[in-house]
Amino acid sequence: MDTRTTAWVAYLTLIGWIIALVQYSNSSEKSALVLFHLRQMFGLMVLYAGVWVLMAVLSYMPGSWALGWVLYVALFILWLLGILGAVNGEEKPIPILGPMFQQWFQFIK
C-alpha cells in the first residue's frame, strides 16, 4: 500500500488501525503521514472509549441520551475531518485535540 492509502485505512475501525500500524511497522521507509494519522485515530479511539464509559455512567440520568447524541455526532465529525485529511494526504490535525494527540501518543513510533 502507498502511504496515503495506509493513512486512511487507519481510520477504518480498530481493525483498519491495526492493519495500518502493521503496514507502517513493516515498511522500510517510515512515513510521517502514516504516523501522524495513526496517532490521530488512536486519540479518537481513546476519546470514543471515554465517551462510551461516560455515557454508561450517566445512563441513569434523564436526558443523558441527548448528551450522548451530541458527543457521538461530534466524534463522527472529528473522525470525518481526520479521514478526509488522510485521503488528501495532509497532516492536518483534528480540531482542538489533534495537536495534543500528537504529543500524548509519542509512544506510537
C-alpha positions as CSV (number, residue, x, y, z in Angstrom):
1,M,0.0,0.0,0.0
2,D,1.2,3.5,-0.6
3,T,1.4,6.0,2.3
4,R,-1.9,7.8,1.6
5,T,-3.8,4.5,1.4
6,T,-2.2,3.3,4.6
7,A,-3.1,6.7,6.3
8,W,-6.8,6.5,5.5
9,V,-7.0,2.8,6.3
10,A,-6.0,3.7,9.9
11,Y,-9.4,5.4,10.2
12,L,-11.4,2.2,9.3
13,T,-12.2,0.9,12.9
14,L,-9.8,-0.8,15.2
15,I,-9.0,-3.5,12.6
16,G,-8.1,-0.9,10.0
17,W,-5.9,0.9,12.5
18,I,-4.1,-2.4,13.3
19,I,-3.6,-3.1,9.6
20,A,-2.1,0.4,9.1
21,L,0.1,0.0,12.1
22,V,1.5,-3.3,10.9
23,Q,2.0,-1.9,7.4
24,Y,3.8,1.1,8.9
25,S,5.9,-1.1,11.2
26,N,7.0,-3.4,8.4
27,S,7.7,-0.6,5.9
28,S,11.4,0.1,5.1
29,E,10.6,3.8,4.8
30,K,8.7,5.2,7.8
31,S,6.1,7.7,6.5
32,A,5.4,10.8,8.7
33,L,2.0,11.0,7.1
34,V,1.0,7.5,8.3
35,L,2.5,8.0,11.7
36,F,0.5,11.3,12.0
37,H,-2.8,9.7,11.2
38,L,-2.1,6.6,13.3
39,R,-1.8,8.9,16.3
40,Q,-4.9,10.9,15.3
41,M,-7.0,7.8,15.0
42,F,-5.6,6.3,18.2
43,G,-6.7,9.5,20.0
44,L,-10.2,9.3,18.5
45,M,-10.5,5.7,19.7
46,V,-9.4,6.7,23.2
47,L,-11.9,9.6,23.1
48,Y,-14.6,7.3,21.9
49,A,-13.9,4.8,24.7
50,G,-14.1,7.7,27.2
51,V,-17.4,8.9,25.9
52,W,-18.7,5.4,26.0
53,V,-17.7,5.0,29.6
54,L,-19.2,8.4,30.5
55,M,-22.5,7.6,28.8
56,A,-22.6,4.2,30.7
57,V,-22.1,6.1,34.0
58,L,-24.7,8.7,33.1
59,S,-27.2,6.4,31.6
60,Y,-29.5,6.5,34.6
61,M,-29.9,10.3,34.3
62,P,-32.9,11.6,32.4
63,G,-31.9,13.4,29.2
64,S,-28.5,11.8,29.1
65,W,-29.4,10.4,25.7
66,A,-29.2,14.0,24.3
67,L,-25.7,14.5,25.7
68,G,-24.7,11.2,24.2
69,W,-26.1,12.1,20.8
70,V,-24.2,15.4,20.8
71,L,-21.0,13.7,21.8
72,Y,-21.2,10.9,19.3
73,V,-22.1,13.3,16.5
74,A,-19.1,15.5,17.5
75,L,-16.9,12.4,17.4
76,F,-18.2,11.4,14.0
77,I,-17.4,14.9,12.7
78,L,-13.8,14.7,14.1
79,W,-13.4,11.3,12.5
80,L,-14.7,12.6,9.2
81,L,-12.2,15.5,9.3
82,G,-9.4,13.1,10.1
83,I,-10.2,10.7,7.3
84,L,-10.6,13.5,4.8
85,G,-7.2,14.8,5.7
86,A,-5.7,11.3,5.2
87,V,-7.4,10.9,1.8
88,N,-6.0,14.2,0.7
89,G,-2.5,13.4,2.0
90,E,-2.5,16.2,4.5
91,E,-1.0,16.3,8.0
92,K,-3.9,18.4,9.3
93,P,-4.8,17.7,13.0
94,I,-8.4,17.4,14.0
95,P,-9.7,20.5,15.7
96,I,-8.9,21.2,19.4
97,L,-7.4,17.8,20.4
98,G,-5.4,16.8,17.3
99,P,-2.1,18.6,18.4
100,M,-2.5,17.1,21.9
101,F,-2.9,13.6,20.4
102,Q,0.5,14.1,18.6
103,Q,2.2,14.9,21.9
104,W,0.4,12.4,24.1
105,F,0.9,9.4,21.8
106,Q,4.6,9.7,21.1
107,F,4.9,6.0,22.0
108,I,3.5,5.2,18.6
109,K,6.6,5.2,16.5
